[in-house]
Every structure is written in C-alpha cells, then in structure tokens.
Amino acid sequence: MVRTDHHQLRPVAGDSDLVEAVKVTARAHQTLICDRTRHVQRLRAALVESFPAAVAVFDDLAGADALHQQA
C-alpha cells in the first residue's frame, strides 16, 4: 500500500518532547533495574562462596533488612 497508494496516506506524526522524555526515563529505569539485579546476583554468588549463612538468613538481598546499616 505504501508503494502503490502513498498519495492516500497521511504523514506519521512525530513524538512530542514529553513523549521523548518519557522514553528516556523509561529506558533509564529499565537499565537501573537490570543493574540492580546483576549486582544482587553477584552479591549472592559471592556470599554463597564466602558466607552462606547470610544467604540463608536474608531471602531478599535487595530488601531493606539486608541493606540496613547501623551508624
């Protein structure tokens, strides 16, 4: 249809600045999620080798209980 009837088609509207900003934010969010997952998996692997009790105590190594630091 594009090749034969292109004169009947309207041009596609480009994305607005707001849509582009949402795309950038969504990509950054996805990248951060992947990075966090990768780091938690590396931490889990290191703990299994050196301190397996920590893995048994903390089911979620990214959770607030596992990440809490005392001053």
Order of alpha helices (4+ residues) and beta strands (2+ residues): alpha-alpha-alpha
